[in-house]
Amino acid sequence: MNTEWHQRLYQALESKHPVHTEALVESNAILETPAEKRALAKRTEAAATDMESAAQARLAQEHQLPFIAIRAIVDTASTNIPENVLKALDPQGDVNLWKILTGTMPKDWIKIVRLGFQFNAAQRTLEKSRTLVLDASRF
């Protein structure tokens, strides 16, 4: 790992956002419940679970390219993913809004709205971080 690059990224980001540099663990499936998330964290001692970055890291390593994962957490360890959200996901991970609208019970709306707010907050954090990351990554 290029420690100078890592340090520049860390300094640029931590001036605007909370930054954690603990390990991520790869999962091939969505962890639906807080219990599943706690069990994996306990077993691996990872700070968060990630489904996308590991494949990108392997590809970068194969091509001897520098790589770092910049992630914003959508569903925290205490977030319970509603079943109807899982059913509305396609194989690429995109949500079919029609399936959510037609398959959601009233008791799940609060969970879905909360998850939507968390997703939007994570997306805004990444958007705000884009320029900081690009500037700190110029060699």
PyMOL commands that place a pseudoatom at each C-alpha (Angstrom):
pseudoatom trace, name=CA, resn=MET, resi=1, chain=A, elem=C, hetatm=0, pos=[0.000, 0.000, 0.000]
pseudoatom trace, name=CA, resn=ASN, resi=2, chain=A, elem=C, hetatm=0, pos=[1.156, 3.517, -0.735]
pseudoatom trace, name=CA, resn=THR, resi=3, chain=A, elem=C, hetatm=0, pos=[1.221, 5.011, 2.780]
pseudoatom trace, name=CA, resn=GLU, resi=4, chain=A, elem=C, hetatm=0, pos=[1.783, 8.569, 1.534]
pseudoatom trace, name=CA, resn=TRP, resi=5, chain=A, elem=C, hetatm=0, pos=[-1.354, 8.371, -0.631]
pseudoatom trace, name=CA, resn=HIS, resi=6, chain=A, elem=C, hetatm=0, pos=[-3.312, 6.821, 2.226]
pseudoatom trace, name=CA, resn=GLN, resi=7, chain=A, elem=C, hetatm=0, pos=[-2.205, 9.597, 4.589]
pseudoatom trace, name=CA, resn=ARG, resi=8, chain=A, elem=C, hetatm=0, pos=[-3.169, 12.340, 2.097]
pseudoatom trace, name=CA, resn=LEU, resi=9, chain=A, elem=C, hetatm=0, pos=[-6.602, 10.764, 1.634]
pseudoatom trace, name=CA, resn=TYR, resi=10, chain=A, elem=C, hetatm=0, pos=[-7.096, 10.336, 5.351]
pseudoatom trace, name=CA, resn=GLN, resi=11, chain=A, elem=C, hetatm=0, pos=[-6.167, 13.952, 6.119]
pseudoatom trace, name=CA, resn=ALA, resi=12, chain=A, elem=C, hetatm=0, pos=[-8.351, 15.339, 3.326]
pseudoatom trace, name=CA, resn=LEU, resi=13, chain=A, elem=C, hetatm=0, pos=[-11.389, 13.299, 4.347]
pseudoatom trace, name=CA, resn=GLU, resi=14, chain=A, elem=C, hetatm=0, pos=[-11.121, 13.516, 8.127]
pseudoatom trace, name=CA, resn=SER, resi=15, chain=A, elem=C, hetatm=0, pos=[-11.296, 17.297, 7.942]
pseudoatom trace, name=CA, resn=LYS, resi=16, chain=A, elem=C, hetatm=0, pos=[-14.890, 16.932, 6.667]
pseudoatom trace, name=CA, resn=HIS, resi=17, chain=A, elem=C, hetatm=0, pos=[-16.190, 13.510, 7.766]
pseudoatom trace, name=CA, resn=PRO, resi=18, chain=A, elem=C, hetatm=0, pos=[-15.647, 10.857, 10.409]
pseudoatom trace, name=CA, resn=VAL, resi=19, chain=A, elem=C, hetatm=0, pos=[-13.081, 8.461, 8.916]
pseudoatom trace, name=CA, resn=HIS, resi=20, chain=A, elem=C, hetatm=0, pos=[-12.369, 4.888, 9.953]
pseudoatom trace, name=CA, resn=THR, resi=21, chain=A, elem=C, hetatm=0, pos=[-9.517, 2.791, 8.620]
pseudoatom trace, name=CA, resn=GLU, resi=22, chain=A, elem=C, hetatm=0, pos=[-10.401, -0.557, 10.141]
pseudoatom trace, name=CA, resn=ALA, resi=23, chain=A, elem=C, hetatm=0, pos=[-10.736, -3.657, 7.984]
pseudoatom trace, name=CA, resn=LEU, resi=24, chain=A, elem=C, hetatm=0, pos=[-13.775, -4.471, 5.874]
pseudoatom trace, name=CA, resn=VAL, resi=25, chain=A, elem=C, hetatm=0, pos=[-14.989, -8.023, 5.458]
pseudoatom trace, name=CA, resn=GLU, resi=26, chain=A, elem=C, hetatm=0, pos=[-16.425, -9.294, 2.186]
pseudoatom trace, name=CA, resn=SER, resi=27, chain=A, elem=C, hetatm=0, pos=[-19.860, -10.861, 2.104]
pseudoatom trace, name=CA, resn=ASN, resi=28, chain=A, elem=C, hetatm=0, pos=[-21.508, -12.488, -0.885]
pseudoatom trace, name=CA, resn=ALA, resi=29, chain=A, elem=C, hetatm=0, pos=[-24.964, -11.939, 0.582]
pseudoatom trace, name=CA, resn=ILE, resi=30, chain=A, elem=C, hetatm=0, pos=[-26.802, -9.091, 2.268]
pseudoatom trace, name=CA, resn=LEU, resi=31, chain=A, elem=C, hetatm=0, pos=[-26.719, -9.367, 6.040]
pseudoatom trace, name=CA, resn=GLU, resi=32, chain=A, elem=C, hetatm=0, pos=[-30.369, -8.859, 6.886]
pseudoatom trace, name=CA, resn=THR, resi=33, chain=A, elem=C, hetatm=0, pos=[-30.422, -8.665, 10.669]
pseudoatom trace, name=CA, resn=PRO, resi=34, chain=A, elem=C, hetatm=0, pos=[-28.386, -6.990, 13.387]
pseudoatom trace, name=CA, resn=ALA, resi=35, chain=A, elem=C, hetatm=0, pos=[-27.640, -10.473, 14.781]
pseudoatom trace, name=CA, resn=GLU, resi=36, chain=A, elem=C, hetatm=0, pos=[-26.054, -11.570, 11.471]
pseudoatom trace, name=CA, resn=LYS, resi=37, chain=A, elem=C, hetatm=0, pos=[-23.989, -8.382, 11.359]
pseudoatom trace, name=CA, resn=ARG, resi=38, chain=A, elem=C, hetatm=0, pos=[-22.793, -8.768, 14.969]
pseudoatom trace, name=CA, resn=ALA, resi=39, chain=A, elem=C, hetatm=0, pos=[-21.866, -12.423, 14.429]
pseudoatom trace, name=CA, resn=LEU, resi=40, chain=A, elem=C, hetatm=0, pos=[-19.753, -11.658, 11.352]
pseudoatom trace, name=CA, resn=ALA, resi=41, chain=A, elem=C, hetatm=0, pos=[-18.094, -8.693, 13.073]
pseudoatom trace, name=CA, resn=LYS, resi=42, chain=A, elem=C, hetatm=0, pos=[-17.261, -10.856, 16.082]
pseudoatom trace, name=CA, resn=ARG, resi=43, chain=A, elem=C, hetatm=0, pos=[-15.918, -13.684, 13.905]
pseudoatom trace, name=CA, resn=THR, resi=44, chain=A, elem=C, hetatm=0, pos=[-13.771, -11.443, 11.663]
pseudoatom trace, name=CA, resn=GLU, resi=45, chain=A, elem=C, hetatm=0, pos=[-13.098, -8.373, 13.842]
pseudoatom trace, name=CA, resn=ALA, resi=46, chain=A, elem=C, hetatm=0, pos=[-13.969, -6.228, 10.821]
pseudoatom trace, name=CA, resn=ALA, resi=47, chain=A, elem=C, hetatm=0, pos=[-15.538, -2.804, 11.284]
pseudoatom trace, name=CA, resn=ALA, resi=48, chain=A, elem=C, hetatm=0, pos=[-17.984, -3.180, 8.396]
pseudoatom trace, name=CA, resn=THR, resi=49, chain=A, elem=C, hetatm=0, pos=[-19.208, -5.593, 5.758]
pseudoatom trace, name=CA, resn=ASP, resi=50, chain=A, elem=C, hetatm=0, pos=[-18.821, -4.813, 2.087]
pseudoatom trace, name=CA, resn=MET, resi=51, chain=A, elem=C, hetatm=0, pos=[-20.118, -6.594, -0.995]
pseudoatom trace, name=CA, resn=GLU, resi=52, chain=A, elem=C, hetatm=0, pos=[-18.388, -4.684, -3.789]
pseudoatom trace, name=CA, resn=SER, resi=53, chain=A, elem=C, hetatm=0, pos=[-14.911, -3.468, -2.868]
pseudoatom trace, name=CA, resn=ALA, resi=54, chain=A, elem=C, hetatm=0, pos=[-13.156, -6.817, -2.518]
pseudoatom trace, name=CA, resn=ALA, resi=55, chain=A, elem=C, hetatm=0, pos=[-13.661, -7.733, -6.173]
pseudoatom trace, name=CA, resn=GLN, resi=56, chain=A, elem=C, hetatm=0, pos=[-12.314, -4.346, -7.211]
pseudoatom trace, name=CA, resn=ALA, resi=57, chain=A, elem=C, hetatm=0, pos=[-9.346, -4.748, -4.855]
pseudoatom trace, name=CA, resn=ARG, resi=58, chain=A, elem=C, hetatm=0, pos=[-8.520, -8.159, -6.352]
pseudoatom trace, name=CA, resn=LEU, resi=59, chain=A, elem=C, hetatm=0, pos=[-8.642, -6.726, -9.868]
pseudoatom trace, name=CA, resn=ALA, resi=60, chain=A, elem=C, hetatm=0, pos=[-6.376, -3.822, -8.874]
pseudoatom trace, name=CA, resn=GLN, resi=61, chain=A, elem=C, hetatm=0, pos=[-3.944, -6.233, -7.228]
pseudoatom trace, name=CA, resn=GLU, resi=62, chain=A, elem=C, hetatm=0, pos=[-3.848, -8.461, -10.332]
pseudoatom trace, name=CA, resn=HIS, resi=63, chain=A, elem=C, hetatm=0, pos=[-2.900, -5.414, -12.407]
pseudoatom trace, name=CA, resn=GLN, resi=64, chain=A, elem=C, hetatm=0, pos=[-0.585, -3.993, -9.727]
pseudoatom trace, name=CA, resn=LEU, resi=65, chain=A, elem=C, hetatm=0, pos=[-2.635, -0.816, -9.404]
pseudoatom trace, name=CA, resn=PRO, resi=66, chain=A, elem=C, hetatm=0, pos=[-2.983, 1.196, -6.204]
pseudoatom trace, name=CA, resn=PHE, resi=67, chain=A, elem=C, hetatm=0, pos=[-6.370, 0.703, -4.561]
pseudoatom trace, name=CA, resn=ILE, resi=68, chain=A, elem=C, hetatm=0, pos=[-8.246, 2.018, -1.570]
pseudoatom trace, name=CA, resn=ALA, resi=69, chain=A, elem=C, hetatm=0, pos=[-11.927, 1.627, -0.683]
pseudoatom trace, name=CA, resn=ILE, resi=70, chain=A, elem=C, hetatm=0, pos=[-13.834, 4.780, 0.224]
pseudoatom trace, name=CA, resn=ARG, resi=71, chain=A, elem=C, hetatm=0, pos=[-17.183, 3.663, 1.602]
pseudoatom trace, name=CA, resn=ALA, resi=72, chain=A, elem=C, hetatm=0, pos=[-20.178, 5.336, 3.203]
pseudoatom trace, name=CA, resn=ILE, resi=73, chain=A, elem=C, hetatm=0, pos=[-22.235, 3.001, 5.356]
pseudoatom trace, name=CA, resn=VAL, resi=74, chain=A, elem=C, hetatm=0, pos=[-25.934, 2.746, 4.454]
pseudoatom trace, name=CA, resn=ASP, resi=75, chain=A, elem=C, hetatm=0, pos=[-27.193, 0.082, 6.826]
pseudoatom trace, name=CA, resn=THR, resi=76, chain=A, elem=C, hetatm=0, pos=[-25.543, 0.191, 10.217]
pseudoatom trace, name=CA, resn=ALA, resi=77, chain=A, elem=C, hetatm=0, pos=[-25.081, -2.785, 12.509]
pseudoatom trace, name=CA, resn=SER, resi=78, chain=A, elem=C, hetatm=0, pos=[-28.458, -2.068, 14.117]
pseudoatom trace, name=CA, resn=THR, resi=79, chain=A, elem=C, hetatm=0, pos=[-30.367, -1.808, 10.808]
pseudoatom trace, name=CA, resn=ASN, resi=80, chain=A, elem=C, hetatm=0, pos=[-32.800, -4.604, 10.071]
pseudoatom trace, name=CA, resn=ILE, resi=81, chain=A, elem=C, hetatm=0, pos=[-33.353, -4.844, 6.296]
pseudoatom trace, name=CA, resn=PRO, resi=82, chain=A, elem=C, hetatm=0, pos=[-37.096, -5.318, 5.596]
pseudoatom trace, name=CA, resn=GLU, resi=83, chain=A, elem=C, hetatm=0, pos=[-37.917, -8.528, 3.714]
pseudoatom trace, name=CA, resn=ASN, resi=84, chain=A, elem=C, hetatm=0, pos=[-39.812, -6.663, 0.985]
pseudoatom trace, name=CA, resn=VAL, resi=85, chain=A, elem=C, hetatm=0, pos=[-36.704, -4.573, 0.223]
pseudoatom trace, name=CA, resn=LEU, resi=86, chain=A, elem=C, hetatm=0, pos=[-34.691, -7.760, -0.262]
pseudoatom trace, name=CA, resn=LYS, resi=87, chain=A, elem=C, hetatm=0, pos=[-37.383, -9.137, -2.579]
pseudoatom trace, name=CA, resn=ALA, resi=88, chain=A, elem=C, hetatm=0, pos=[-37.338, -5.910, -4.605]
pseudoatom trace, name=CA, resn=LEU, resi=89, chain=A, elem=C, hetatm=0, pos=[-33.608, -6.167, -5.401]
pseudoatom trace, name=CA, resn=ASP, resi=90, chain=A, elem=C, hetatm=0, pos=[-32.557, -7.348, -8.838]
pseudoatom trace, name=CA, resn=PRO, resi=91, chain=A, elem=C, hetatm=0, pos=[-29.346, -9.354, -9.451]
pseudoatom trace, name=CA, resn=GLN, resi=92, chain=A, elem=C, hetatm=0, pos=[-27.332, -6.112, -9.845]
pseudoatom trace, name=CA, resn=GLY, resi=93, chain=A, elem=C, hetatm=0, pos=[-28.561, -4.796, -6.503]
pseudoatom trace, name=CA, resn=ASP, resi=94, chain=A, elem=C, hetatm=0, pos=[-30.914, -2.186, -7.952]
pseudoatom trace, name=CA, resn=VAL, resi=95, chain=A, elem=C, hetatm=0, pos=[-34.278, -1.713, -6.254]
pseudoatom trace, name=CA, resn=ASN, resi=96, chain=A, elem=C, hetatm=0, pos=[-37.483, -2.275, -8.216]
pseudoatom trace, name=CA, resn=LEU, resi=97, chain=A, elem=C, hetatm=0, pos=[-39.601, 0.555, -6.820]
pseudoatom trace, name=CA, resn=TRP, resi=98, chain=A, elem=C, hetatm=0, pos=[-42.839, -1.021, -8.086]
pseudoatom trace, name=CA, resn=LYS, resi=99, chain=A, elem=C, hetatm=0, pos=[-42.150, -4.186, -6.082]
pseudoatom trace, name=CA, resn=ILE, resi=100, chain=A, elem=C, hetatm=0, pos=[-41.601, -2.102, -2.944]
pseudoatom trace, name=CA, resn=LEU, resi=101, chain=A, elem=C, hetatm=0, pos=[-44.759, -0.039, -3.481]
pseudoatom trace, name=CA, resn=THR, resi=102, chain=A, elem=C, hetatm=0, pos=[-46.951, -3.067, -4.126]
pseudoatom trace, name=CA, resn=GLY, resi=103, chain=A, elem=C, hetatm=0, pos=[-45.376, -5.446, -1.640]
pseudoatom trace, name=CA, resn=THR, resi=104, chain=A, elem=C, hetatm=0, pos=[-44.924, -3.310, 1.455]
pseudoatom trace, name=CA, resn=MET, resi=105, chain=A, elem=C, hetatm=0, pos=[-47.008, -3.733, 4.549]
pseudoatom trace, name=CA, resn=PRO, resi=106, chain=A, elem=C, hetatm=0, pos=[-47.850, -0.501, 6.406]
pseudoatom trace, name=CA, resn=LYS, resi=107, chain=A, elem=C, hetatm=0, pos=[-45.739, -1.600, 9.395]
pseudoatom trace, name=CA, resn=ASP, resi=108, chain=A, elem=C, hetatm=0, pos=[-42.626, -1.652, 7.156]
pseudoatom trace, name=CA, resn=TRP, resi=109, chain=A, elem=C, hetatm=0, pos=[-42.965, 1.852, 5.728]
pseudoatom trace, name=CA, resn=ILE, resi=110, chain=A, elem=C, hetatm=0, pos=[-41.083, 3.464, 8.612]
pseudoatom trace, name=CA, resn=LYS, resi=111, chain=A, elem=C, hetatm=0, pos=[-38.180, 1.021, 8.148]
pseudoatom trace, name=CA, resn=ILE, resi=112, chain=A, elem=C, hetatm=0, pos=[-38.113, 1.647, 4.402]
pseudoatom trace, name=CA, resn=VAL, resi=113, chain=A, elem=C, hetatm=0, pos=[-38.233, 5.424, 4.782]
pseudoatom trace, name=CA, resn=ARG, resi=114, chain=A, elem=C, hetatm=0, pos=[-35.443, 5.256, 7.373]
pseudoatom trace, name=CA, resn=LEU, resi=115, chain=A, elem=C, hetatm=0, pos=[-33.337, 3.077, 5.051]
pseudoatom trace, name=CA, resn=GLY, resi=116, chain=A, elem=C, hetatm=0, pos=[-33.998, 5.553, 2.224]
pseudoatom trace, name=CA, resn=PHE, resi=117, chain=A, elem=C, hetatm=0, pos=[-32.773, 8.449, 4.380]
pseudoatom trace, name=CA, resn=GLN, resi=118, chain=A, elem=C, hetatm=0, pos=[-29.668, 6.466, 5.316]
pseudoatom trace, name=CA, resn=PHE, resi=119, chain=A, elem=C, hetatm=0, pos=[-28.990, 5.676, 1.649]
pseudoatom trace, name=CA, resn=ASN, resi=120, chain=A, elem=C, hetatm=0, pos=[-29.386, 9.337, 0.657]
pseudoatom trace, name=CA, resn=ALA, resi=121, chain=A, elem=C, hetatm=0, pos=[-27.081, 10.462, 3.480]
pseudoatom trace, name=CA, resn=ALA, resi=122, chain=A, elem=C, hetatm=0, pos=[-24.416, 7.951, 2.415]
pseudoatom trace, name=CA, resn=GLN, resi=123, chain=A, elem=C, hetatm=0, pos=[-24.730, 9.040, -1.203]
pseudoatom trace, name=CA, resn=ARG, resi=124, chain=A, elem=C, hetatm=0, pos=[-24.383, 12.733, -0.251]
pseudoatom trace, name=CA, resn=THR, resi=125, chain=A, elem=C, hetatm=0, pos=[-21.287, 11.932, 1.818]
pseudoatom trace, name=CA, resn=LEU, resi=126, chain=A, elem=C, hetatm=0, pos=[-19.653, 10.184, -1.140]
pseudoatom trace, name=CA, resn=GLU, resi=127, chain=A, elem=C, hetatm=0, pos=[-20.586, 13.032, -3.481]
pseudoatom trace, name=CA, resn=LYS, resi=128, chain=A, elem=C, hetatm=0, pos=[-19.091, 15.608, -1.091]
pseudoatom trace, name=CA, resn=SER, resi=129, chain=A, elem=C, hetatm=0, pos=[-15.963, 13.470, -0.756]
pseudoatom trace, name=CA, resn=ARG, resi=130, chain=A, elem=C, hetatm=0, pos=[-15.358, 13.076, -4.497]
pseudoatom trace, name=CA, resn=THR, resi=131, chain=A, elem=C, hetatm=0, pos=[-13.316, 16.253, -4.960]
pseudoatom trace, name=CA, resn=LEU, resi=132, chain=A, elem=C, hetatm=0, pos=[-11.334, 15.661, -1.766]
pseudoatom trace, name=CA, resn=VAL, resi=133, chain=A, elem=C, hetatm=0, pos=[-10.444, 12.137, -2.902]
pseudoatom trace, name=CA, resn=LEU, resi=134, chain=A, elem=C, hetatm=0, pos=[-9.499, 13.218, -6.417]
pseudoatom trace, name=CA, resn=ASP, resi=135, chain=A, elem=C, hetatm=0, pos=[-7.348, 16.098, -5.175]
pseudoatom trace, name=CA, resn=ALA, resi=136, chain=A, elem=C, hetatm=0, pos=[-5.572, 13.909, -2.600]
pseudoatom trace, name=CA, resn=SER, resi=137, chain=A, elem=C, hetatm=0, pos=[-5.004, 11.185, -5.210]
pseudoatom trace, name=CA, resn=ARG, resi=138, chain=A, elem=C, hetatm=0, pos=[-3.018, 13.284, -7.649]
pseudoatom trace, name=CA, resn=PHE, resi=139, chain=A, elem=C, hetatm=0, pos=[0.504, 11.898, -7.664]
for i in range(1, 139): cmd.bond("trace and resi %d" % i, "trace and resi %d" % (i + 1))
show_as sticks, trace
zoom trace
